[in-house]
Amino acid sequence: MPDAGDPQVGEEGRRTQELAALYAVSAAMNQALDEEQALSQALSRVLQVMALESGRIYLLDDKTQQLALVAAAGNPLFLDPDEATIRPGECLCGLAANGGEPLVAVDAGDDRRVIRPDCRRYTQHSCASVPLLAKDRVLGVLHVVTRQGTTLSSAEIALLRSAAAQIGFAMENMRLREEARRAEALSAVIAEMHHRIKNNLQTVADLLSLEMLNSTSPEARRSLHDSINRIKSIAAVHRLLSSEQLRLTDITELARQVSEIALGHLTRPGQEVQAEVTGPPIYLPSKQATALALVMNELIANALEHGFSGGLSGLILVGLQQDGPRISLTIVDGGHGLPPGFDLTKNSGLGLQIVRTLVEKDLDGTLRLERLPAGSCATVTFYR
């Protein structure tokens, strides 16, 4: 039979104990329903496998920067519920959390670092505080107490360090899974919200359409018609947000939808005007995307109303470019072009006034209109 005093047998026994402890900790963490239950079960497994008197787990509170007691097991004589928090640098646990390394008191009742009354009752007991680490960040502390008259060996300290690392790793994974679950739930809520907003906007547009059909005033019909297009442009933003489940909108795809809406509602019977959108996918937050959708709608409507007046047919080129945070939108039409002496600050109607306000106030950008040899060019520049 192998000799129990054989160093090789002792090493094998230590490894067996370590593997048993780590497996028990891992199983406890994976089977628990929540973090508190997982920590409580993991602590119990550590005490059981290592035959320790009692133990606690403290977690670092990001707001208070104190260690808060979340799990306790073992001899109830050493578990004082009134001492539920530890300040950084206080007692063995606070010092271990600050230094990020395990600390051991051979006799807790005779160690000057042990200052809390509850801990000083561990006379003739050895105790250890081991940081719970995740990616070199301290999450908390594992604190254990040995049986009376026993001390922790270097091999047991190594085992506690391994167990603490396993707990810290499992905690990080649990938190990441919870964050992913919450993000997925939030994404679904946001998508549903945008879907409902899109439907509500469509309802408003339909009501305005009925009002427009019943109106006998050409000016009122024209105003309602313009408002319907603006509402549908905003709805296009929320259609993208709800279908892609994103809080960012691809404004290049948005430009295609806005162009389709504008051409579908503003071209005259028999008039053939096409829109060609070019540019890479560019993603913007919903607020900027909504403002840009209205800007594109007004500029395309302006090109159709003035550039292609009289039933003129042609092509509208919509280009989007991104250079770092700088984004530019160009809308070029091959129509009649701007009238001679046109001044944006003096000659703009309601549509261009809306564009200027959105570009300058919402996008914090610039708008430039140019007369071309054949047609005109509108350029909007802003930063993401």
N, C-alpha and C positions, 0 to 999 in steps of 0.2 A: 504494500500500500504506500502511496506517496506520503512523505513526511510533511506534517502540517507546518513544521518549522523551516521547511525548504523555502528559500527566497522566491523561487519560481512559482511555487504553489501559492505563496502569499500574494505575489503580484497578480496571479490569475484570479485569486479571490477578490482582490481589490477591483480588478477590471470587471468581474462579474457583478460586484455590488454597484459599481458605477453605471454599468449598462442597465441594471435592473432599476436603479433610481431614475435614470434619464428616460427609460421607457415608461415608467410609471408616471413621471411628470408630463411627458408628451401625451400619453393616453388621457390623463386627467384634463389637460388643457383642451384637447381636441373634442372630448365628449361633452364638455360643459356647454350650457346654453348661453351664458353671458360671462363677462370678464370676472366679476366678483366670485361667481361660482367656480370658475376655472382656477382662480388663484387659491381659493379655499381648498379645493380638492388637491391641487398640486402641492400645497404646503403639507397637507396631511400625508401624502405619499412620501415626501422627503423625510418627515419625522419618523414614519413607519420603517422605511428602508434603512435609515441611518440610526435607528433606536435612540432618538433624541427626546429630551424632556418636554420641550415646548417650542413654539415658534410663532413668528408674526411676519406679515408682509405689509409694508408701507408703500404707498404710491405718491410720487411727487405731484402736487397740485400746481398746474401752470399759473393759476391766478394768484394764489397765496404764497407760492414757492415754499410751502411746508410739506413735510411728509405726513400723509394721512393714513391711519390704520384701516385696512380693507379686509384683512383675514387674520385669524388667530386660531391656534389649535394646540392641544396638549394639556399639560397640568394647569387647571384653572387657578391655582395659587399664584401663578406667574402672569396671569392675564388680567391686568387692571384696565377696565373699560374707560376709566376717567382720564387716562393718558393716551388720548387717541391721535394726537398730533405731535410732531417733533420739528423744531426749527432747524434750519441748515446749520451745521457745525455743532449741534447740541448732541451730547452723548455719543455713543459708539455709532449709532445709525446715521446721525447727522454728519458725523465726520466721514463715514464711509461714502455717503452720498456726495459730499463735497469733493473727496479725493478720487472717487471712482475705483477704489481698490478695496479688497476685503480687509477687515480689521478683526483681531481676536483679542479677547480678554481672558487670560488664564483663570483668574478668579474675579468675577464681576464685582464682588463686594469689596475688593481691595485694589481696584484699578481706578486711577484718578480720572481717566477719560469717561468713566461711567458715572454720570452725575444725577440721573433721574432716579427719584426714590424707588419707583417700581423696579428698575433694573438693578439697583444696589442690593435688593433682597436676594439676588442670586449668589449668596455667600457659598463658597466651595463649589460653585458651578462655573464652568467655562461657557462663554457665549461668543458668537461671531455675527458680524453684520457684513453681508455681501451685496454689492450693488446689482440691481437688475438693469442690464444694459441692452440697448438696441441701436446698432450702428454708432457706437461710442457715445450714445446719449443716455444719461441716467433716467430710467423710468421710475425707479423706487429702490427699496432695500428689502432683502430677505434676512431676517434676524432669527437665530436659533440658539437654544440653550441645551447643554449636555446634561446627562445624568449627574447626580451629585458625586463629587470626587473624581470625575473623569475629565479629560481634556481632549481637545480636537487635535488629531495628528495632521501632518502636512498633506497626507493622502486624502483625509476627510475634508480638509479645506479646499483641495483641488476638486473634490467631488461636489462640494457646495457651490464652487465657482461654476462648474459645468452645469449643475442644476439651475442656478440663477440665470446663466446664459440661455438655457433652454426655455425658461419661463419668459425672459425678456424677448426672445425671438418669437415665441408663440403669441405673446401679447401684441407685438408689432403686427403680426399677421392677422390677428383678430381685429385690430383697429383698422387695418387696411381693408379687410373684408367688409367691415361695418361702413367705412367711408364709401366704398364702392357701392354697397347696397343703397346707402342714402343718396348717392349721386344718381344712381339709376332711378330711384323713386322720384327724385327732384326733376330729373330729365323728363319722366313721364308726366309729371304734374305740369311742367312748363309747356310740353307739347300739347297737352289737353287745353291749357289756358289759351295758347295761340290759336288752336283749332276753334275754340269758342269765340274768340275775338274775331277771327276771320269770318265765321258764320254770322256774327252780329253785324259786322260791317257789310256783308252781303245783303242782309235784311234791310239795313238802312239804305243801301244803294237801290234795292228793289222798291222801297217806299218812295224814294225820290223819283224813280223812274215813273211810277204811277202818278205822282204829283206833276211831273213834267208833261205827261200825256194829257192831263186834265187842264193844263194851263193854256190860256189864250194869249198870254203876253209873250212875244218873241224874246224880249230881254230876260224874262223870268225863266223861259225854257232854256235859253242859252246858259244862264247862271246855274240852273239845276244840272244841266248836262255836264258842265265843267266840274261841278261838285261831285257828281257820280264818278267821273274819271279819277278824281283825287282819292276818293274813298276806295275805289277798286285798286289803285296803286298801293295804298296802305295794306289792303287785304292781301295783295300779292306777297308782301313781306311776311305776313303771318302764315300764309299758305306754305311758304318755304320753311319757316321755323317749325311749324307743326308736323310737316311731312318728314323733315330730316332730323327732328328731335335735337336741334342745336340751339344754343343761345347766340350763335353767329350765323350770318346770312351770306351766301355767295352772291355778291352784287352783280357779277357778270351774268349769272342765271336770272337774277332779278331783272336786269336790264332787258333780257329777252321777253320776260313776262309783261313788263310795263310797256314795252314797244308793241307787243301783240294787243294789249288792252287798248292803247291809244289809237292804233291803226284801225282796230275793229269798230271803234266808236266815233272816230273823227273823219275818216275818209268818206267822200261823197260817192253815191252810186256811179259806177263806171270809172271811177278814179283808181288808178293803180299806183300805189306808193308802197314800197317795200323797205324794211329795216334790216340792216345787217349789223350784228353785234360781234365784236372781236375783243379778245383779251383773255388772260389766264383767270382761273378761279381766284377771287379775292374775297376774303371774309371780313365782315364788319359786325360790330355789336348792333343789336336791333334798333337802338335809338338812331345811330348814324345811318343804318340801312333804310329806315323809314323816311328820314329826311331826304336821303338821296333818291329814293323812289319817287317822292313828290317832285323833286328837282327834275328828274328825267322826264316825268310825265308832262310837266309844264313846258320844258324845252322842246319836246317832241310835238306837243300840241301847238306851240308857237310856230314851229317849222311848218306844220300842216296848214295852219290858219293863214300864215303870211307867205311863207316860202313857196307853198304849193296852192295858193289861192287861185280861184277860177277853174278848179278841176284839173290843174296841172299834175302830171304823173312824174315819178322819179324815185330816187333812192335816198334813204337816210342812213348814214354810217354812224354807229355808236361804238366808240372805242374806250376801253378801260385799261389803265396801266398802273403798276405799283413799283415804286423804287424805295425799298425800305418802308418807313412809315408814310411816305408821300404817295398819295393816290391822285390820279388825274382822270377826268371824264371828258371826252370830246364828243360833240354831236355835230356832224357836218351834213348839210343838206344841199342838193343841187338845184334849189328853187330860184326864186326871184332875187334873193339876197336882201340885205338890209338897205333901207332907203338912204340916200346921200345925207351926210351930216347927222346920222343917228347918234344920239347920246343916251347911254343907258340910264344915267341919273335923271334925265329930263323927259325922255320920250317913251319910257316903259309903261305898259299897261299893268293890269292887276296880276296877270300870270307871271311877268318878269319881276314884279315887285315881290311876289311870293318867293320866287327863286332867289332873289337877292337876300331876303330875310333868312331863308333857310340856310343858304350857303354861308352867310356872314355870322349868323347867331348860333345855329345848330351845329354846323360843320366847322365853324371857325376857319373858313377858307376864302377863296377869291373866285370871282366870276369875270370872264372876259368874252365879249362878243366881237367877231371880226367879219368884215365884208370880204368875200372871196370873188375872184373873177366870174365864177358861176356858183352862186349860192352864198351861204354864210356858215360860220363855225362858232360854236359856243364851247368854252373850255372852263371846267370847274376843277380847282386844285385845292386839296385839303390834306390833313394828316390824320392817320388812324389813331 
